[in-house]
Each structure stands twice: as C-alpha cells, then as structure tokens.
C-alpha cells in the first residue's frame, strides 16, 4: 500500500504536491492572535494621575505592519478616555479591527463584551489616533486589542 | 490509472457526503464584525451607538451639566430615510441603555405612557391598598429630547455596490428649543464582485 515517492507515477506526485500546497495555504490564514496595548491610571500621592502602560505582541506578522506608537489615558470629568496612536508601517492600505476592554480599580472587567470589534482602515504609512471612552466612571484601566480584519 | 480513479472517486464521495448532511450550526461572537451583505448590519448598529454615546459623554457643555446632576432625557424617533427596512428603535434602545449604564443620565419612556396610565387607573380603582398606591402627578418632566435622522446613498455599477450611511443624532433642550449637542456617524460599505473569487 505504501509506495516510495520515486516509484509513484508522475500524476500521483503532481496531486500530492497540490494537496501539500493547499494545506500550507489554508494553515497560514488561521492565526487570529493580535496585539494588545494596556494602561492603568492611579492617583499618585500628590494627587497627580500616574499611568503605567505596556504593549503585548502576540502576532509578530501583524506587528510588522501595525505599531502602537503611544497610549495616552486621561480623564474627561470623571470618565476615563483612552487615546491610542497607531501607525501603518507598510506602504499599502491595512484593514484591521480593534476593541477596548475596561477594568475598575480592582482589575475586574466592567461590562465584559459590551464593546464591539470596530473596523479601521489605515492608508499606507498613515498614523491614526483611536479613541475610546469608558462605559462609566469606575474605570481605571483599559486594554485595546488589535486584530487583523 | 488505477490510483487516479481512487483519488477522484474519494474526492467525489466527500463532496457528495457534504451535500447530504444538515448545515452545521454554531454560536458566533455577537461583537464580531459582520460583512455578510452591504445592507445595514449588527456592526453598523454597534458602531453608531458607540460613537454617539462616546461623543455625548465627553462634550464639554454636557460634562458641565452632568457634573452637577443627572439630566432627564426622552427619546423621540429616528427618521429612517434609507431605502431599507431598518428598526431605528433598536439603535436608540442600544444608545439609551449605554447612557443609562454610564450613570450620568436619566430617561423617561414615552412609549409606556398608556401602560402607566392603565396601571394608575387600576391602583385608584379601589382594589389597591391606598398606602401602597403610587401618587398620581409625581412623574418627572423630561428636560431634553433625543432625535435624529438616518439616511443612505447607494451607488451601483455592474460589479461594485457602494453604500454610504449617515446617522445624525441631536439633543434638544425642551424649554429653550436649543440643540445643545449633535453628532453624526458615517459608514461606507463596499461590495465588489471580482473575476477570480476572493
């Protein structure tokens, strides 16, 4: 039943090569991981707002095209506003989607899944500021998730 | 030749087997982006509600008002001027829910006036204990009215259909008649038919 590659007829080899190529192509489209940016805001000892920010890259291929340049949290009244600057490092148009998640001062998520994925278009080498407003005034931390569209 | 027939036969059998089974059902992500058709969809509703609520929450004159108290708003209709059947009340329901959950606004529901009147009639009919009955004439009057328009522009050629949606929302102060806040959300959806599938 099992034949060596050399003994197979030419047409069988062609079919096998096609099958391998199709499987390889379908596997590349499966990655859904993305990039995450996060910022926590606390009130310092002198009453000033102190923010800690970090970026996690789960998808290196996506990170080659989209870069989170800056994360700026601030308050409008008592509601947390998130401003995230992203830049498209490629010269072609990129389509991606983002979603904000909001956490209170204990790190618990507020209204999970109430923010929907939003599509964004970035032209070649364009930088854009993505803004989000917290659902209520108890939010002290936010996370932005970016994924390919 | 023999091997070729086996491979082709196997492929045909798997295709036919696929046609014979029932469609596969699974739960999807309600917040995922939906691009099934160019018509109004769930992602458009979510984008509109999100933008309108965010915009009003951070508008400086409104922030000034909400710092002192929680203003009372009622929602009038959104006029659907598109060619599609769109449930605009569904959009305003989402917007009103988000506003209420922000804790900065209060709402009165004009669609429930008849139901409330009926309940008052019942409570004053003598069947209800007077000490537990709701007092008539104590409802809070609305200060602001939320209303808007939803329009679209559709362009179509042989292979391309381009739909542009524009949702406008206004907040009017009832006593003065002044529109204190307005914002609009534009959405463009394009459907292209290409020669080689994707």
Interface residues (C-beta under 8 A of the other chain):
Chain A: X8 X9 X11 X12 X15 X76 X77 X79 X81 X97 X99 X111 X113 X114 X115 X116 X117 X118 X119 X131 X132 X133 X135 X136 X137 X149
Chain B: X3 X4 X7 X29 X30 X31 X32 X33 X42 X43 X46 X47 X50 X53 X54 X57 X58 X63 X66 X67 X98 X101 X102 X103 X104
